[in-house]
């Protein structure tokens, strides 16, 4: 039997947190926390995805994210928040950034996408995380604002380096190996969607 994925919803607005939990409970094992202490208390190695607000009582979602990365939990993290992104997001280790309000289908798709990403190698996950942070900024900043920020330019350079590394790895695979990887990814993604 396939194990059900675990999602941790961290949101200080109780009604919204409970709504997210209700939306996801039919497909996942969902834990809910309303503050930083609750989030850290409910976090363990079983958690696959964290949906994390940035504004929380007695701390911030950024602090929770930092703890997740410091403790080396193997989970994907999406910031689901009313805080518009700024250049500081380049320093955060999230996998996706969604500005509220969020519809049910969008939230379900987000969790599915993050679970599928968790099947990739660390190198591919880091690439997607960094690309997501840059894409988040690109939705709210003008080209001139982006061009004037050294952090953004460094992140773009790193994305290009990671892309070249990944391209080189893929090019080293012969056709049979490449097809085997695609086949395995397809099976893994199918099983992740049934978790």
N, CA and C atoms as an extended XYZ file, in Angstrom:
585
Properties=species:S:1:pos:R:3:atomname:S:1:resname:S:1:resid:I:1 pbc="F F F"
N         0.839       -1.187        0.000 N   UNK     1
C         0.000        0.000        0.000 CA  UNK     1
C         0.879        1.244        0.000 C   UNK     1
N         0.492        2.256       -0.783 N   UNK     2
C         1.271        3.473       -0.890 CA  UNK     2
C         1.030        4.364        0.312 C   UNK     2
N         2.108        4.921        0.842 N   UNK     3
C         2.016        5.780        2.013 CA  UNK     3
C         1.443        7.140        1.623 C   UNK     3
N         0.579        7.686        2.465 N   UNK     4
C        -0.015        8.996        2.220 CA  UNK     4
C         0.984       10.087        2.573 C   UNK     4
N         1.123       11.078        1.691 N   UNK     5
C         2.029       12.195        1.951 CA  UNK     5
C         1.487       13.052        3.090 C   UNK     5
N         2.397       13.679        3.825 N   UNK     6
C         2.035       14.533        4.946 CA  UNK     6
C         2.293       15.990        4.600 C   UNK     6
N         1.272       16.821        4.807 N   UNK     7
C         1.361       18.257        4.543 CA  UNK     7
C         1.172       19.000        5.856 C   UNK     7
N         2.052       19.954        6.137 N   UNK     8
C         1.935       20.808        7.315 CA  UNK     8
C         1.490       22.190        6.857 C   UNK     8
N         0.322       22.619        7.317 N   UNK     9
C        -0.212       23.950        7.022 CA  UNK     9
C         0.122       24.850        8.206 C   UNK     9
N         0.866       25.933        7.939 N   UNK    10
C         1.230       26.885        8.995 CA  UNK    10
C         0.648       28.242        8.612 C   UNK    10
N        -0.394       28.633        9.320 N   UNK    11
C        -1.151       29.846        8.973 CA  UNK    11
C        -1.775       30.407       10.244 C   UNK    11
N        -1.544       31.705       10.509 N   UNK    12
C        -2.061       32.284       11.758 CA  UNK    12
C        -3.545       32.602       11.716 C   UNK    12
N        -4.128       32.769       10.540 N   UNK    13
C        -5.575       32.977       10.449 CA  UNK    13
C        -6.238       31.599       10.548 C   UNK    13
N        -6.814       31.317       11.705 N   UNK    14
C        -7.322       29.972       11.994 CA  UNK    14
C        -8.341       29.484       10.971 C   UNK    14
N        -9.269       30.359       10.573 N   UNK    15
C       -10.287       29.939        9.612 CA  UNK    15
C        -9.644       29.531        8.285 C   UNK    15
N        -8.657       30.299        7.855 N   UNK    16
C        -7.975       29.986        6.600 CA  UNK    16
C        -7.150       28.706        6.731 C   UNK    16
N        -6.446       28.559        7.836 N   UNK    17
C        -5.659       27.341        8.070 CA  UNK    17
C        -6.572       26.113        8.056 C   UNK    17
N        -7.702       26.226        8.727 N   UNK    18
C        -8.643       25.102        8.781 CA  UNK    18
C        -9.255       24.829        7.405 C   UNK    18
N        -9.483       25.885        6.618 N   UNK    19
C       -10.004       25.707        5.262 CA  UNK    19
C        -8.985       24.966        4.396 C   UNK    19
N        -7.715       25.395        4.449 N   UNK    20
C        -6.654       24.704        3.695 CA  UNK    20
C        -6.589       23.231        4.104 C   UNK    20
N        -6.671       22.988        5.408 N   UNK    21
C        -6.623       21.619        5.932 CA  UNK    21
C        -7.783       20.796        5.378 C   UNK    21
N        -8.974       21.370        5.386 N   UNK    22
C       -10.153       20.671        4.856 CA  UNK    22
C        -9.990       20.361        3.375 C   UNK    22
N        -9.485       21.327        2.611 N   UNK    23
C        -9.287       21.120        1.171 CA  UNK    23
C        -8.355       19.957        0.888 C   UNK    23
N        -7.324       19.805        1.714 N   UNK    24
C        -6.273       18.819        1.425 CA  UNK    24
C        -6.468       17.476        2.127 C   UNK    24
N        -7.340       17.431        3.123 N   UNK    25
C        -7.454       16.248        3.989 CA  UNK    25
C        -7.916       14.991        3.274 C   UNK    25
N        -8.629       15.112        2.156 N   UNK    26
C        -9.093       13.906        1.476 CA  UNK    26
C        -7.961       13.178        0.753 C   UNK    26
N        -6.871       13.889        0.459 N   UNK    27
C        -5.769       13.272       -0.284 CA  UNK    27
C        -4.495       13.096        0.537 C   UNK    27
N        -4.375       13.845        1.632 N   UNK    28
C        -3.112       13.852        2.388 CA  UNK    28
C        -3.374       13.765        3.885 C   UNK    28
N        -2.330       13.372        4.612 N   UNK    29
C        -2.334       13.478        6.063 CA  UNK    29
C        -1.948       14.934        6.350 C   UNK    29
N        -2.852       15.730        6.902 N   UNK    30
C        -2.607       17.160        7.071 CA  UNK    30
C        -2.473       17.505        8.554 C   UNK    30
N        -1.416       18.229        8.854 N   UNK    31
C        -1.205       18.776       10.197 CA  UNK    31
C        -1.381       20.290       10.083 C   UNK    31
N        -1.855       20.910       11.162 N   UNK    32
C        -2.111       22.344       11.128 CA  UNK    32
C        -1.447       23.013       12.325 C   UNK    32
N        -0.817       24.162       12.050 N   UNK    33
C        -0.205       24.964       13.106 CA  UNK    33
C        -0.571       26.423       12.862 C   UNK    33
N        -0.727       27.178       13.959 N   UNK    34
C        -1.166       28.568       13.865 CA  UNK    34
C        -0.079       29.559       14.268 C   UNK    34
N         1.078       29.058       14.675 N   UNK    35
C         2.171       29.943       15.083 CA  UNK    35
C         3.503       29.210       14.925 C   UNK    35
N         4.592       29.920       15.194 N   UNK    36
C         5.939       29.354       15.014 CA  UNK    36
C         6.145       28.137       15.908 C   UNK    36
N         5.797       28.256       17.194 N   UNK    37
C         6.005       27.142       18.132 CA  UNK    37
C         5.234       25.906       17.682 C   UNK    37
N         3.989       26.099       17.264 N   UNK    38
C         3.185       24.979       16.788 CA  UNK    38
C         3.768       24.340       15.547 C   UNK    38
N         4.285       25.180       14.655 N   UNK    39
C         4.896       24.661       13.426 CA  UNK    39
C         6.098       23.794       13.746 C   UNK    39
N         6.976       24.290       14.618 N   UNK    40
C         8.184       23.542       14.961 CA  UNK    40
C         7.839       22.274       15.730 C   UNK    40
N         6.764       22.322       16.518 N   UNK    41
C         6.329       21.158       17.281 CA  UNK    41
C         5.776       20.052       16.376 C   UNK    41
N         5.092       20.433       15.294 N   UNK    42
C         4.455       19.457       14.401 CA  UNK    42
C         5.366       19.008       13.252 C   UNK    42
N         6.523       19.610       13.168 N   UNK    43
C         7.467       19.298       12.098 CA  UNK    43
C         8.329       18.104       12.482 C   UNK    43
N         8.404       17.122       11.588 N   UNK    44
C         9.299       15.994       11.785 CA  UNK    44
C         9.639       15.399       10.415 C   UNK    44
N        10.355       14.291       10.421 N   UNK    45
C        10.815       13.680        9.172 CA  UNK    45
C         9.686       13.136        8.303 C   UNK    45
N         8.482       12.998        8.853 N   UNK    46
C         7.352       12.498        8.067 CA  UNK    46
C         6.725       13.564        7.172 C   UNK    46
N         7.002       14.842        7.451 N   UNK    47
C         6.396       15.931        6.687 CA  UNK    47
C         7.042       16.007        5.298 C   UNK    47
N         6.199       15.987        4.263 N   UNK    48
C         6.666       16.048        2.878 CA  UNK    48
C         6.581       17.453        2.293 C   UNK    48
N         5.541       18.196        2.673 N   UNK    49
C         5.315       19.546        2.148 CA  UNK    49
C         4.872       20.450        3.296 C   UNK    49
N         5.436       21.676        3.322 N   UNK    50
C         5.008       22.683        4.289 CA  UNK    50
C         4.435       23.861        3.507 C   UNK    50
N         3.220       24.262        3.861 N   UNK    51
C         2.600       25.467        3.320 CA  UNK    51
C         2.705       26.512        4.423 C   UNK    51
N         3.511       27.544        4.201 N   UNK    52
C         3.993       28.396        5.276 CA  UNK    52
C         3.676       29.864        5.034 C   UNK    52
N         2.957       30.469        5.981 N   UNK    53
C         2.712       31.909        5.941 CA  UNK    53
C         3.966       32.620        6.445 C   UNK    53
N         4.228       33.820        5.949 N   UNK    54
C         5.406       34.565        6.402 CA  UNK    54
C         5.152       35.338        7.684 C   UNK    54
N         3.906       35.750        7.905 N   UNK    55
C         3.565       36.503        9.125 CA  UNK    55
C         2.917       35.561       10.114 C   UNK    55
N         3.582       35.379       11.247 N   UNK    56
C         3.076       34.470       12.282 CA  UNK    56
C         3.233       35.114       13.648 C   UNK    56
N         2.391       34.720       14.620 N   UNK    57
C         2.566       35.236       15.975 CA  UNK    57
C         3.897       34.778       16.569 C   UNK    57
N         4.531       35.675       17.294 N   UNK    58
C         5.767       35.363       18.028 CA  UNK    58
C         6.879       34.856       17.120 C   UNK    58
N         6.960       35.390       15.930 N   UNK    59
C         8.023       35.024       14.995 CA  UNK    59
C         7.549       35.175       13.569 C   UNK    59
N         8.310       34.586       12.643 N   UNK    60
C         7.946       34.682       11.227 CA  UNK    60
C         8.072       33.325       10.549 C   UNK    60
N         7.410       33.215        9.410 N   UNK    61
C         7.563       32.022        8.595 CA  UNK    61
C         8.983       31.867        8.102 C   UNK    61
N         9.663       32.988        7.903 N   UNK    62
C        11.066       32.938        7.478 CA  UNK    62
C        11.907       32.183        8.505 C   UNK    62
N        11.612       32.390        9.805 N   UNK    63
C        12.340       31.692       10.871 CA  UNK    63
C        12.038       30.198       10.847 C   UNK    63
N        10.779       29.858       10.584 N   UNK    64
C        10.413       28.440       10.485 CA  UNK    64
C        11.155       27.806        9.307 C   UNK    64
N        11.176       28.512        8.178 N   UNK    65
C        11.886       28.014        7.000 CA  UNK    65
C        13.369       27.808        7.294 C   UNK    65
N        13.960       28.755        7.993 N   UNK    66
C        15.373       28.635        8.364 CA  UNK    66
C        15.609       27.400        9.234 C   UNK    66
N        14.714       27.146       10.182 N   UNK    67
C        14.831       25.958       11.040 CA  UNK    67
C        14.706       24.680       10.218 C   UNK    67
N        13.766       24.675        9.260 N   UNK    68
C        13.586       23.503        8.405 CA  UNK    68
C        14.875       23.191        7.663 C   UNK    68
N        15.498       24.212        7.103 N   UNK    69
C        16.734       24.004        6.329 CA  UNK    69
C        17.916       23.661        7.242 C   UNK    69
N        17.995       24.304        8.415 N   UNK    70
C        19.096       24.011        9.350 CA  UNK    70
C        19.013       22.585        9.874 C   UNK    70
N        17.802       22.121       10.142 N   UNK    71
C        17.604       20.758       10.648 CA  UNK    71
C        17.660       19.732        9.521 C   UNK    71
N        17.755       20.208        8.296 N   UNK    72
C        17.908       19.354        7.115 CA  UNK    72
C        16.723       18.407        6.910 C   UNK    72
N        15.512       18.927        7.179 N   UNK    73
C        14.316       18.142        6.882 CA  UNK    73
C        14.180       18.014        5.372 C   UNK    73
N        13.828       16.830        4.922 N   UNK    74
C        13.682       16.582        3.487 CA  UNK    74
C        12.233       16.836        3.082 C   UNK    74
N        11.859       18.115        3.032 N   UNK    75
C        10.503       18.480        2.637 CA  UNK    75
C        10.558       19.703        1.733 C   UNK    75
N         9.537       19.846        0.929 N   UNK    76
C         9.398       21.011        0.058 CA  UNK    76
C         8.597       22.056        0.822 C   UNK    76
N         8.948       23.338        0.629 N   UNK    77
C         8.294       24.425        1.349 CA  UNK    77
C         7.753       25.450        0.369 C   UNK    77
N         6.469       25.745        0.504 N   UNK    78
C         5.850       26.820       -0.271 CA  UNK    78
C         5.441       27.923        0.687 C   UNK    78
N         5.862       29.138        0.382 N   UNK    79
C         5.393       30.294        1.132 CA  UNK    79
C         4.021       30.643        0.554 C   UNK    79
N         2.988       30.573        1.377 N   UNK    80
C         1.629       30.929        0.974 CA  UNK    80
C         1.248       32.095        1.882 C   UNK    80
N         1.321       33.298        1.344 N   UNK    81
C         1.337       34.479        2.193 CA  UNK    81
C         0.696       35.688        1.528 C   UNK    81
N         0.348       36.664        2.346 N   UNK    82
C        -0.158       37.934        1.819 CA  UNK    82
C         0.979       38.935        1.631 C   UNK    82
N         2.196       38.544        1.988 N   UNK    83
C         3.359       39.430        1.873 CA  UNK    83
C         3.854       39.418        0.428 C   UNK    83
N         3.807       40.582       -0.205 N   UNK    84
C         4.340       40.678       -1.565 CA  UNK    84
C         5.845       40.434       -1.520 C   UNK    84
N         6.371       39.677       -2.471 N   UNK    85
C         7.794       39.354       -2.446 CA  UNK    85
C         8.663       40.570       -2.752 C   UNK    85
N         9.828       40.599       -2.134 N   UNK    86
C        10.842       41.610       -2.416 CA  UNK    86
C        12.162       40.873       -2.587 C   UNK    86
N        13.241       41.609       -2.790 N   UNK    87
C        14.527       40.981       -3.094 CA  UNK    87
C        15.013       40.047       -1.988 C   UNK    87
N        14.494       40.182       -0.768 N   UNK    88
C        14.899       39.284        0.316 CA  UNK    88
C        14.528       37.829        0.038 C   UNK    88
N        13.575       37.587       -0.861 N   UNK    89
C        13.193       36.201       -1.143 CA  UNK    89
C        14.333       35.411       -1.775 C   UNK    89
N        15.288       36.107       -2.374 N   UNK    90
C        16.426       35.406       -2.983 CA  UNK    90
C        17.260       34.680       -1.940 C   UNK    90
N        17.194       35.149       -0.698 N   UNK    91
C        17.979       34.546        0.380 CA  UNK    91
C        17.247       33.398        1.068 C   UNK    91
N        15.960       33.243        0.780 N   UNK    92
C        15.160       32.213        1.447 CA  UNK    92
C        15.212       30.914        0.657 C   UNK    92
N        15.145       29.802        1.338 N   UNK    93
C        15.248       28.497        0.684 CA  UNK    93
C        13.914       27.838        0.412 C   UNK    93
N        12.926       28.602       -0.053 N   UNK    94
C        11.625       28.007       -0.349 CA  UNK    94
C        11.620       27.397       -1.749 C   UNK    94
N        10.594       26.589       -2.017 N   UNK    95
C        10.450       25.932       -3.316 CA  UNK    95
C         9.396       26.591       -4.192 C   UNK    95
N         8.481       27.331       -3.576 N   UNK    96
C         7.451       28.044       -4.330 CA  UNK    96
C         6.942       29.190       -3.464 C   UNK    96
N         6.423       30.237       -4.130 N   UNK    97
C         5.924       31.420       -3.426 CA  UNK    97
C         4.580       31.782       -4.034 C   UNK    97
N         3.533       31.759       -3.220 N   UNK    98
C         2.184       32.047       -3.689 CA  UNK    98
C         1.606       33.162       -2.820 C   UNK    98
N         1.093       34.195       -3.485 N   UNK    99
C         0.485       35.301       -2.748 CA  UNK    99
C        -1.015       35.046       -2.621 C   UNK    99
N        -1.511       35.117       -1.384 N   UNK   100
C        -2.934       34.923       -1.120 CA  UNK   100
C        -3.735       36.081       -1.712 C   UNK   100
N        -4.984       35.829       -2.057 N   UNK   101
C        -5.799       34.645       -1.807 CA  UNK   101
C        -5.457       33.485       -2.755 C   UNK   101
N        -5.728       32.285       -2.275 N   UNK   102
C        -5.432       31.068       -3.025 CA  UNK   102
C        -6.718       30.259       -3.166 C   UNK   102
N        -6.983       29.804       -4.364 N   UNK   103
C        -8.151       28.959       -4.611 CA  UNK   103
C        -7.807       27.498       -4.316 C   UNK   103
N        -8.817       26.696       -4.096 N   UNK   104
C        -8.627       25.276       -3.756 CA  UNK   104
C        -7.799       24.536       -4.809 C   UNK   104
N        -8.161       24.674       -6.081 N   UNK   105
C        -7.454       23.952       -7.141 CA  UNK   105
C        -5.986       24.381       -7.219 C   UNK   105
N        -5.722       25.663       -7.018 N   UNK   106
C        -4.353       26.166       -7.039 CA  UNK   106
C        -3.536       25.553       -5.906 C   UNK   106
N        -4.154       25.444       -4.727 N   UNK   107
C        -3.459       24.868       -3.573 CA  UNK   107
C        -3.184       23.380       -3.799 C   UNK   107
N        -4.180       22.662       -4.312 N   UNK   108
C        -4.000       21.232       -4.587 CA  UNK   108
C        -2.919       21.010       -5.640 C   UNK   108
N        -2.920       21.819       -6.696 N   UNK   109
C        -1.892       21.711       -7.741 CA  UNK   109
C        -0.503       22.008       -7.186 C   UNK   109
N        -0.426       23.001       -6.304 N   UNK   110
C         0.845       23.362       -5.682 CA  UNK   110
C         1.423       22.182       -4.910 C   UNK   110
N         0.606       21.542       -4.090 N   UNK   111
C         1.078       20.401       -3.295 CA  UNK   111
C         1.512       19.260       -4.214 C   UNK   111
N         0.725       18.961       -5.239 N   UNK   112
C         1.101       17.899       -6.186 CA  UNK   112
C         2.432       18.189       -6.861 C   UNK   112
N         2.604       19.437       -7.295 N   UNK   113
C         3.852       19.819       -7.976 CA  UNK   113
C         5.058       19.687       -7.042 C   UNK   113
N         4.888       20.101       -5.788 N   UNK   114
C         5.993       20.006       -4.834 CA  UNK   114
C         6.317       18.553       -4.504 C   UNK   114
N         5.310       17.711       -4.398 N   UNK   115
C         5.562       16.287       -4.155 CA  UNK   115
C         6.312       15.659       -5.335 C   UNK   115
N         5.937       16.042       -6.547 N   UNK   116
C         6.639       15.523       -7.724 CA  UNK   116
C         8.096       15.980       -7.720 C   UNK   116
N         8.336       17.230       -7.342 N   UNK   117
C         9.709       17.746       -7.294 CA  UNK   117
C        10.566       17.019       -6.275 C   UNK   117
N         9.950       16.553       -5.209 N   UNK   118
C        10.723       15.887       -4.151 CA  UNK   118
C        11.379       14.610       -4.648 C   UNK   118
N        10.942       14.113       -5.807 N   UNK   119
C        11.517       12.892       -6.379 CA  UNK   119
C        12.817       13.159       -7.130 C   UNK   119
N        13.074       14.437       -7.430 N   UNK   120
C        14.263       14.779       -8.206 CA  UNK   120
C        15.504       14.795       -7.317 C   UNK   120
N        16.663       14.772       -7.952 N   UNK   121
C        17.929       14.843       -7.215 CA  UNK   121
C        18.051       16.199       -6.526 C   UNK   121
N        18.963       16.274       -5.550 N   UNK   122
C        19.190       17.535       -4.839 CA  UNK   122
C        19.569       18.647       -5.807 C   UNK   122
N        20.374       18.318       -6.795 N   UNK   123
C        20.834       19.331       -7.755 CA  UNK   123
C        19.653       19.912       -8.536 C   UNK   123
N        18.758       19.065       -8.971 N   UNK   124
C        17.578       19.528       -9.714 CA  UNK   124
C        16.657       20.319       -8.789 C   UNK   124
N        16.493       19.870       -7.552 N   UNK   125
C        15.656       20.594       -6.597 CA  UNK   125
C        16.198       21.988       -6.330 C   UNK   125
N        17.530       22.101       -6.177 N   UNK   126
C        18.142       23.417       -5.949 CA  UNK   126
C        17.926       24.330       -7.153 C   UNK   126
N        18.027       23.760       -8.332 N   UNK   127
C        17.785       24.530       -9.552 CA  UNK   127
C        16.352       25.064       -9.566 C   UNK   127
N        15.373       24.194       -9.317 N   UNK   128
C        13.975       24.621       -9.317 CA  UNK   128
C        13.701       25.662       -8.231 C   UNK   128
N        14.287       25.481       -7.056 N   UNK   129
C        14.081       26.417       -5.959 CA  UNK   129
C        14.586       27.807       -6.335 C   UNK   129
N        15.788       27.877       -6.858 N   UNK   130
C        16.366       29.165       -7.241 CA  UNK   130
C        15.585       29.792       -8.394 C   UNK   130
N        15.225       28.988       -9.367 N   UNK   131
C        14.434       29.496      -10.498 CA  UNK   131
C        13.086       30.024      -10.009 C   UNK   131
N        12.488       29.357       -9.040 N   UNK   132
C        11.209       29.794       -8.484 CA  UNK   132
C        11.350       31.133       -7.776 C   UNK   132
N        12.434       31.315       -7.029 N   UNK   133
C        12.654       32.580       -6.330 CA  UNK   133
C        12.812       33.731       -7.324 C   UNK   133
N        13.561       33.493       -8.388 N   UNK   134
C        13.736       34.542       -9.403 CA  UNK   134
C        12.421       34.823      -10.128 C   UNK   134
N        11.697       33.778      -10.472 N   UNK   135
C        10.419       33.950      -11.164 CA  UNK   135
C         9.421       34.713      -10.286 C   UNK   135
N         9.467       34.465       -8.985 N   UNK   136
C         8.598       35.188       -8.060 CA  UNK   136
C         8.875       36.681       -8.135 C   UNK   136
N        10.153       37.047       -8.119 N   UNK   137
C        10.518       38.462       -8.217 CA  UNK   137
C        10.120       39.064       -9.558 C   UNK   137
N        10.282       38.289      -10.615 N   UNK   138
C         9.995       38.793      -11.956 CA  UNK   138
C         8.520       39.140      -12.143 C   UNK   138
N         7.656       38.582      -11.293 N   UNK   139
C         6.233       38.897      -11.406 CA  UNK   139
C         5.880       40.229      -10.756 C   UNK   139
N         6.762       40.754       -9.888 N   UNK   140
C         6.424       41.983       -9.159 CA  UNK   140
C         7.400       43.132       -9.380 C   UNK   140
N         8.539       42.872       -9.980 N   UNK   141
C         9.551       43.914      -10.187 CA  UNK   141
C         9.685       44.235      -11.670 C   UNK   141
N        10.006       45.484      -11.944 N   UNK   142
C        10.229       45.894      -13.334 CA  UNK   142
C        11.617       45.427      -13.788 C   UNK   142
N        11.829       45.434      -15.088 N   UNK   143
C        13.139       45.032      -15.628 CA  UNK   143
C        14.247       45.914      -15.085 C   UNK   143
N        13.986       47.211      -14.949 N   UNK   144
C        15.034       48.119      -14.445 CA  UNK   144
C        15.337       47.839      -12.971 C   UNK   144
N        14.302       47.509      -12.186 N   UNK   145
C        14.545       47.162      -10.779 CA  UNK   145
C        15.372       45.884      -10.681 C   UNK   145
N        15.044       44.904      -11.504 N   UNK   146
C        15.784       43.638      -11.493 CA  UNK   146
C        17.225       43.846      -11.936 C   UNK   146
N        17.400       44.624      -12.992 N   UNK   147
C        18.749       44.852      -13.527 CA  UNK   147
C        19.635       45.602      -12.540 C   UNK   147
N        19.023       46.369      -11.646 N   UNK   148
C        19.808       47.148      -10.699 CA  UNK   148
C        20.136       46.434       -9.412 C   UNK   148
N        19.755       45.181       -9.280 N   UNK   149
C        19.984       44.468       -8.026 CA  UNK   149
C        21.023       43.365       -8.214 C   UNK   149
N        22.136       43.486       -7.488 N   UNK   150
C        23.231       42.513       -7.610 CA  UNK   150
C        22.811       41.108       -7.185 C   UNK   150
N        21.962       40.992       -6.159 N   UNK   151
C        21.519       39.674       -5.688 CA  UNK   151
C        20.762       38.936       -6.791 C   UNK   151
N        19.900       39.664       -7.492 N   UNK   152
C        19.136       39.054       -8.573 CA  UNK   152
C        20.069       38.616       -9.705 C   UNK   152
N        21.023       39.479      -10.062 N   UNK   153
C        21.971       39.142      -11.136 CA  UNK   153
C        22.804       37.910      -10.762 C   UNK   153
N        23.233       37.836       -9.487 N   UNK   154
C        23.992       36.649       -9.030 CA  UNK   154
C        23.131       35.398       -9.114 C   UNK   154
N        21.865       35.526       -8.711 N   UNK   155
C        20.955       34.374       -8.754 CA  UNK   155
C        20.764       33.906      -10.197 C   UNK   155
N        20.606       34.839      -11.134 N   UNK   156
C        20.463       34.473      -12.553 CA  UNK   156
C        21.717       33.769      -13.065 C   UNK   156
N        22.883       34.259      -12.654 N   UNK   157
C        24.142       33.612      -13.051 CA  UNK   157
C        24.209       32.189      -12.496 C   UNK   157
N        23.773       32.023      -11.240 N   UNK   158
C        23.791       30.694      -10.626 CA  UNK   158
C        22.819       29.750      -11.333 C   UNK   158
N        21.652       30.270      -11.715 N   UNK   159
C        20.692       29.449      -12.455 CA  UNK   159
C        21.319       28.961      -13.752 C   UNK   159
N        21.993       29.844      -14.456 N   UNK   160
C        22.621       29.466      -15.729 CA  UNK   160
C        23.702       28.407      -15.509 C   UNK   160
N        24.510       28.567      -14.446 N   UNK   161
C        25.543       27.574      -14.128 CA  UNK   161
C        24.911       26.220      -13.815 C   UNK   161
N        23.855       26.235      -13.008 N   UNK   162
C        23.174       24.982      -12.657 CA  UNK   162
C        22.553       24.338      -13.889 C   UNK   162
N        21.982       25.155      -14.772 N   UNK   163
C        21.385       24.628      -16.007 CA  UNK   163
C        22.458       23.954      -16.860 C   UNK   163
N        23.621       24.591      -16.974 N   UNK   164
C        24.712       24.008      -17.764 CA  UNK   164
C        25.171       22.688      -17.163 C   UNK   164
N        25.260       22.635      -15.834 N   UNK   165
C        25.659       21.399      -15.160 CA  UNK   165
C        24.646       20.293      -15.427 C   UNK   165
N        23.365       20.636      -15.300 N   UNK   166
C        22.317       19.641      -15.546 CA  UNK   166
C        22.304       19.199      -17.004 C   UNK   166
N        22.494       20.146      -17.930 N   UNK   167
C        22.561       19.802      -19.353 CA  UNK   167
C        23.711       18.840      -19.622 C   UNK   167
N        24.857       19.097      -18.975 N   UNK   168
C        26.021       18.228      -19.163 CA  UNK   168
C        25.729       16.820      -18.635 C   UNK   168
N        25.056       16.737      -17.479 N   UNK   169
C        24.716       15.422      -16.926 CA  UNK   169
C        23.782       14.660      -17.858 C   UNK   169
N        22.786       15.359      -18.392 N   UNK   170
C        21.834       14.717      -19.294 CA  UNK   170
C        22.535       14.271      -20.577 C   UNK   170
N        23.453       15.098      -21.073 N   UNK   171
C        24.131       14.757      -22.329 CA  UNK   171
C        25.033       13.529      -22.186 C   UNK   171
N        25.436       13.221      -20.943 N   UNK   172
C        26.280       12.051      -20.715 CA  UNK   172
C        25.493       10.743      -20.740 C   UNK   172
N        24.175       10.840      -20.635 N   UNK   173
C        23.354        9.640      -20.671 CA  UNK   173
C        23.203        9.161      -22.112 C   UNK   173
N        23.333        7.855      -22.308 N   UNK   174
C        23.023        7.358      -23.646 CA  UNK   174
C        21.504        7.246      -23.763 C   UNK   174
N        21.027        6.927      -24.945 N   UNK   175
C        19.578        6.951      -25.191 CA  UNK   175
C        18.825        6.010      -24.249 C   UNK   175
N        19.380        4.810      -24.000 N   UNK   176
C        18.696        3.860      -23.123 CA  UNK   176
C        18.608        4.383      -21.694 C   UNK   176
N        19.733        4.969      -21.207 N   UNK   177
C        19.727        5.518      -19.851 CA  UNK   177
C        18.735        6.670      -19.741 C   UNK   177
N        18.719        7.535      -20.748 N   UNK   178
C        17.815        8.686      -20.744 CA  UNK   178
C        16.354        8.226      -20.702 C   UNK   178
N        16.022        7.242      -21.525 N   UNK   179
C        14.658        6.717      -21.538 CA  UNK   179
C        14.309        6.049      -20.213 C   UNK   179
N        15.285        5.378      -19.614 N   UNK   180
C        15.051        4.737      -18.315 CA  UNK   180
C        14.769        5.787      -17.240 C   UNK   180
N        15.520        6.897      -17.266 N   UNK   181
C        15.296        7.970      -16.299 CA  UNK   181
C        13.907        8.556      -16.485 C   UNK   181
N        13.519        8.830      -17.733 N   UNK   182
C        12.188        9.370      -17.995 CA  UNK   182
C        11.104        8.404      -17.533 C   UNK   182
N        11.309        7.118      -17.798 N   UNK   183
C        10.340        6.096      -17.381 CA  UNK   183
C        10.214        6.086      -15.859 C   UNK   183
N        11.372        6.097      -15.164 N   UNK   184
C        11.359        6.099      -13.695 CA  UNK   184
C        10.676        7.345      -13.152 C   UNK   184
N        10.972        8.513      -13.746 N   UNK   185
C        10.343        9.750      -13.289 CA  UNK   185
C         8.833        9.683      -13.489 C   UNK   185
N         8.409        9.157      -14.607 N   UNK   186
C         6.984        9.035      -14.867 CA  UNK   186
C         6.309        8.147      -13.838 C   UNK   186
N         6.948        7.015      -13.513 N   UNK   187
C         6.376        6.128      -12.500 CA  UNK   187
C         6.376        6.781      -11.128 C   UNK   187
N         7.485        7.489      -10.793 N   UNK   188
C         7.579        8.141       -9.498 CA  UNK   188
C         6.537        9.235       -9.352 C   UNK   188
N         6.335       10.035      -10.412 N   UNK   189
C         5.337       11.103      -10.351 CA  UNK   189
C         3.939       10.516      -10.226 C   UNK   189
N         3.684        9.420      -10.913 N   UNK   190
C         2.373        8.765      -10.812 CA  UNK   190
C         2.136        8.283       -9.382 C   UNK   190
N         3.164        7.679       -8.785 N   UNK   191
C         2.995        7.192       -7.420 CA  UNK   191
C         2.900        8.340       -6.433 C   UNK   191
N         3.574        9.482       -6.714 N   UNK   192
C         3.492       10.638       -5.814 CA  UNK   192
C         2.085       11.203       -5.826 C   UNK   192
N         1.436       11.183       -6.957 N   UNK   193
C         0.082       11.736       -7.032 CA  UNK   193
C        -0.931       10.843       -6.328 C   UNK   193
N        -0.575        9.577       -6.069 N   UNK   194
C        -1.471        8.678       -5.339 CA  UNK   194
C        -1.083        8.554       -3.871 C   UNK   194
N        -0.021        9.230       -3.485 N   UNK   195
C         0.417        9.153       -2.085 CA  UNK   195
C        -0.570        9.799       -1.158 C   UNK   195
